[in-house]
Amino acid sequence: MSARSATAESPQPEAESVPEPAPESSADVAAAFSRWLAPVAEPSDGRARGRVTLHHLGYVRLLACDTGPLRLTRRPGTATARPGEDAVALLLPREGTLRLAQHGRATSVAGGEAALLDLRTAFSLDRPDGGRLLALRVPLHALHVPATALRPATARVLARPACPAAELLPHLEASAGLLPAEVGERLGGFVTDLVAALVEDAAEDEDGPPPSGRHQLTGAIRRYIDQHLSDPGLSAERVAAAHLISTRYLHRLFESEGITVGRLIQLRRVERCAQELTRRARVSPSVAVVAARWGFGSAAHFSRAFKAVYGCPPQQWRRMAARTGELPAPAPLDAGGSPTPRTPVPPVAG
């Protein structure tokens, strides 16, 4: 690529686009899957014939497979090719049927549909008629979804032919080898978010009560919030990052709790402030000091939040604690997790 001047006075070479690594190709189907996807084995009575091509989209790998009848198995206890390189694969048969089995569940995936495999654990993949198969390999750490959400998403159809995921993969394959590295990396991030959304939707749609792991996770999140209430930067995004899940999945976890994460943080801060104002009524730290100690950015914001919960300003709450000892209970929450409107508490005389 030719260079040109950035300015008339100070010529600078134009930055060149760095292409993604060139596609790799192999006619040894099982070896290519083992090297680029996950360690697998073929049955002793047949070896797949065909070709596998690898494209790179940043940290995401896209495999395009054209084969005859294909059957691959990952056996229990098989070590990953590289320690710590855990991943999932979104599989899309372009025609014919793909049969998958994992975690005691089996499914048939028709042409144009997509399904997920957890590449860390045992699975089987069967293409009795062969054909074209696309596989998108995404590192597990990039998904930010907990194991409790991943398990119900495997070996089941996650995307139908009209779904963006099912329509996107063929277009990615057609253009992958032509993209600059920075564009490939952005597309890799986009498809990672897409796979994460499919996993989260599958976890939400699972029949029956939430698994115990989800209860454990929400309990851990509540404890984390209580331990970090004094941090003004505490937010849903920070809570999600601390628990290696997406913000979207965090909000879905708390839909069944009857309160949003942001409102829970504010409610717990108000309750801690109320406890401190009651405990230290005669020591008299200022309301602003108490508010700042528990993460409120301004006294005005704290006063509004406090009144929404207890029906009176914090100064009046303190006087009631000091003179009468009779304190109103917090307002109950409505369906959206907000305190219900309540009649203001009459001021204390004197």
Order of alpha helices (4+ residues) and beta strands (2+ residues): beta-alpha-beta-beta-beta-beta-beta-beta-beta-beta-beta-alpha-alpha-beta-alpha-alpha-alpha-alpha-alpha-alpha-alpha-alpha-alpha
